[in-house]
Amino acid sequence: MLTGMIFTGCNQKGTYGYDSRFLGKYQDVIELKEGESAIAIVPAYQGRVMTSTCEGEQGLSFGWINYRLIESGETLEHINPLGGEERFWIGPEGGQFSVYFKAGTDFVFDNWYVPAPIDTEPFELVSHNETTASFKKEMTLENYSGTVFNLEVLRDVTLLSGQQIDEYLNISSENSSAVAYETSNRVMNSGPATWEKKSGLLSIWILGMMTPSPGVTVVIPVKAGESSELGPEVNDDYFGKIGNERLKIADNKVFFRADGKSRGKIGIPPLRTARFMGSYDSQNQALTIVECLLPENNTDFVNSAFELQEDPYGGDAFNSYNDGPLEDGSQMGPFYELESSSPALSLEPGESYTHLQRTYHFKGDLSSLDKIAIEVLKVSLKEIKSAF
């Protein structure tokens, strides 16, 4: 635990040491560490990975942290956006099977509430050692249509070794600094009834809030094919269409500007996903990759549109969100997000599903980062940087 621990030489905002020390003032923090690579996890914040570093305490802190909200000690009504570069949520967000709206209410923000078990309630720390922390949470959720779900969540967070990073990505990272971790997110139907499509299904939803800069571009490789068979290469109508100055498609890759200055969200249909998505921050020379292995040919993903839906299982598997000012000029962040979702979970009593995600951060000389980007994201740093 790092509660109240003071670091020396790390008083600058934006460093991992500053963020670890800040979090330790308010909550117990579990640190998983190997050499200069470390991640900071807060059990009270649903076992979320708040931030990480690949260059020690004075290295860049990758996760976005809502200092103002944490420092205030307030509990907000609709959502408590504490930040954190990888958190556990449940879908769907909107529609007749939403667990964020009560029955009969309009699908507007005033009626939208994040369920307490994934917003304000802590996850139980089951065990931890130098490389792994395990958490547990039992919860009951009710959807818009009145279906009640009893579920047990088991979440394991594991720091990956350099050997594992190279093996999983089929790369050589020896000329770069790297930090990576895997989360295993298991949901079990602990109730007496089978979860059925007609009454609504849940999904595991993993979201990462990252710190933006003017030089951040998200890159998502997509599978080639006809839209009639695989769906569109990208959906960009979550908060209104996104212009070409912020969203481009070229050579089976989606480029999305993630500078935290304009609110927008994109989604990738399940048959288009190609295992990886990522971002490159040219200002800080940092490459981020998110890996998620989804079952092949499963197209039942929950739909989070804020409406009564014709197709409640026609949702996306990968998402990216760029924060920006609202109409009144206020802004939650700035941050940007990389997100993945499991298929809709049709589970018998006692049956479970595990959603696995890995997050990797790299810093180093441009030649090393370029090789990683080309191998994993199928695009050079030059192409990413020149996309906008």
Summary of the structure (lengths in Angstrom):
residues: 388
radius of gyration: 19.8
end to end distance: 42.6
largest distance: 57.6
contacts: 1350
relative contact order: 0.16
helix: 15%
strand: 37%
